[in-house]
Amino acid sequence: MKESKNTLKTKEREEEEKQKLIRRLNIIAGQVSGLQQMVLNDRYCADILIQISSTTNALKSLGSEILKNHMKSCMVEEIQKGNFSTIDEILDLVNRLK
């Protein structure tokens, strides 16, 4: 993890990890686009709600994967540096992902 001049933290990811995340994000974008089409096509409310649930679950799954990777890399690095406030950050992130 790097910190730039304006204190924006960054995380260098391997190309394979980036591609997996982008692939999943593209699928989610497709789901959202599908939702727009469902509304435009006056689809039945229950059908739209089922698709919303599917999209929400895809986002939560992606968030969990990124959180897991964050804990295994960034969090470990920060704790090794003696920065134990990162534990509070993780607890906040877990609560946000519920």
C-alpha positions in Angstrom: 0.0 0.0 0.0 1.3 3.4 -0.9 0.4 6.9 0.2 0.6 9.7 -2.3 1.2 13.4 -1.6 -2.4 14.2 -1.0 -2.7 11.2 1.5 -4.8 9.2 -1.0 -3.9 5.5 -0.2 -3.4 3.2 -3.1 -3.0 -0.6 -3.5 -0.9 -2.1 -6.2 -2.6 -5.2 -7.5 -1.2 -7.9 -9.6 -2.6 -7.9 -13.2 -4.4 -11.2 -12.6 -6.2 -9.9 -9.6 -7.2 -6.7 -11.4 -8.6 -8.7 -14.3 -10.7 -10.9 -12.0 -12.1 -7.8 -10.3 -12.8 -6.0 -13.5 -14.5 -9.1 -14.9 -16.8 -9.3 -11.9 -17.5 -5.5 -12.1 -18.4 -5.9 -15.8 -20.9 -8.6 -14.9 -22.4 -6.4 -12.3 -22.6 -3.5 -14.7 -24.5 -5.8 -17.1 -26.9 -6.7 -14.3 -27.6 -3.0 -13.7 -28.0 -2.4 -17.4 -30.5 -5.3 -17.4 -32.4 -3.7 -14.6 -32.7 -0.5 -16.6 -34.1 -2.4 -19.5 -36.5 -4.2 -17.2 -37.9 -0.9 -16.0 -38.1 0.5 -19.5 -39.9 -2.6 -20.7 -42.4 -2.5 -17.9 -41.4 -5.8 -16.4 -43.3 -7.2 -13.4 -42.1 -5.8 -10.1 -41.2 -9.2 -8.6 -39.0 -9.9 -11.6 -37.2 -6.6 -11.1 -36.8 -7.2 -7.3 -35.3 -10.6 -7.9 -32.7 -9.1 -10.3 -32.0 -6.3 -7.7 -31.4 -9.1 -5.1 -29.0 -10.9 -7.5 -27.1 -7.7 -8.2 -26.9 -6.8 -4.5 -25.5 -10.2 -3.8 -22.9 -9.9 -6.5 -21.8 -6.6 -5.1 -21.6 -8.0 -1.6 -19.6 -11.0 -2.8 -17.2 -8.7 -4.6 -16.9 -6.5 -1.5 -16.2 -9.6 0.7 -13.4 -10.7 -1.7 -11.8 -7.3 -1.7 -12.1 -7.1 2.1 -10.4 -10.5 2.4 -7.6 -9.5 0.2 -7.3 -6.2 2.1 -7.0 -8.1 5.4 -4.4 -10.4 4.0 -2.2 -7.7 2.6 -2.7 -4.1 3.6 -3.9 -4.9 7.1 -1.0 -7.3 7.8 1.5 -4.7 6.5 0.1 -2.0 8.7 0.1 -4.2 11.8 3.7 -5.2 11.1 4.5 -1.5 11.0 2.9 -1.1 14.5 -0.2 0.7 13.2 -2.9 -1.1 15.2 -5.5 1.5 14.3 -6.0 -0.5 11.1 -8.0 -2.9 13.2 -10.6 -0.2 13.8 -10.6 0.4 10.1 -11.4 -3.2 9.4 -14.1 -3.4 11.9 -15.7 -0.3 10.3 -15.4 -1.9 6.9 -17.0 -5.1 8.0 -19.9 -3.2 9.5 -20.4 -1.3 6.2 -20.5 -4.5 4.2 -23.3 -6.0 6.2 
